[in-house]
């Protein structure tokens, strides 16, 4: 007989990434590009079940921007709109346009409650470990949730190595494993999870999310939820629904994932529960 504790499932969080760095309204007419559109998107996605939103600021021409003024405006406007009901995360994605120094400077000025960082961009080699350690420990000390983006098993192994070496702090940190970014035509599959050793995140009680490029996004995320991992969904990675049709908007994608979680009896975290679940010092 299965006891109640044995049947309990991990509470997972849904994160939404509504626009990304490269897509425009030519990709989808409901892709948010202005601050006003992002506020609307954030409120709708929060109501649909998202605990955190991943923001990409755009400049006046609609291009990806890590300029401080652009990010100050979008971060504080969205945060004021959602309040404590949703965590607001800034991206530091370089897109070949920004240096590591510019990425770090952005976070030092804006001081968002959460930010995402590609390990390959911020600490690309051994020579950058000292600078990376100083920055990431500062981030943790500020109470900023750093989400470390990992693209393959080599990135995952390096993430744990840098934690062991003390380069990365062991608190206020969250992982994000990306499926399909470098696959043919950027199409992921649930089978991609089999090639990754994700159990260490669970064993060491490090919160980790999965996102997936391509039409099988929801299949991949459903598999990740069953493993007790957080999930990130949104037009940054895919704008098709599970049946292959163009999705109505980001909120509809979030709602579909929430419905799946309810069908599978997988409980969800809200913003406060997600923050409480992140490791404390």
C-alpha positions, 0 to 999 in steps of 0.5 A: 500500500502506498502511503500519503507521503510516498504519493506526494509530488514536488510542487513545481513552478511555471515560469513564462518567457513571453518574447525572447531576444529575436522574435517580433510580431511577424512571428506572432501578432501577440508577442509583447514588445512594448512595456505596456504589452509586457504589463498586460502579458504579465498580468494575464500569465500570472492569472493563468498560473505563472509564478515568474516572468522572464523579461527581455527589454526592447529598445525604441526600434523593437530590438533586444536591449541590455541598455540600463534605461530600457531595463530599468523602465520595463523591470520597475513598471512590470514589477509595480503591476504584478506586485508580490504575486509574480517574480520578475526576472531580467535576462542578461542574454548577450545575443552577440551584442554585449560583453560580460562587463555590460551584462554584469553592469546592468544587474548592478544598477537595476538590482532586480529580484531575479536575473538569468545568466548563461554560464557560457557567457558570464564565465566562459573559461577558467581565466574568467572564474575570479571575476565571475565569483566576485560577481555571483557572490555579490548577486547572492548577497544582494538577495537576487535570485540568479538563474544559471542557464545550462545547454547540455551535460557539459554545462551541467557538470561545469555548474556543479564543479564551479559550485564545489570550487566556490566560484558559484554560491550555494544559495539564491540560485536556480538552474535552467536546462535548455532543450533543443537550442542547438538541435537541428531546426531548434526542435526538442524532444522529451527524449532529450531529458534521457541524455542529461543527468538531472537527478543531482539537482534533486539530490542536492535540493537545487531548484531547476527548471526546463525549457524546450524549443520547438513544437514539442515544448509542452511534451518536454515540459510535461515530462519535466514536471513529472520529474519534479522540475520547474518549467518555463514556457512561452513564445521565446521558445515556441508559439505553437500549441500542443496540437500544432496550431498557432497559440492564442497568446502566452497566457493560453500556453501557461493555462494549458500547462496548468491544466496538465498539472492538475490532470496529473495531480502535480501541485504548483508553486506561486511566487512566494512559495517558489522564493521560499523553496530556493536555498537559503544561506 
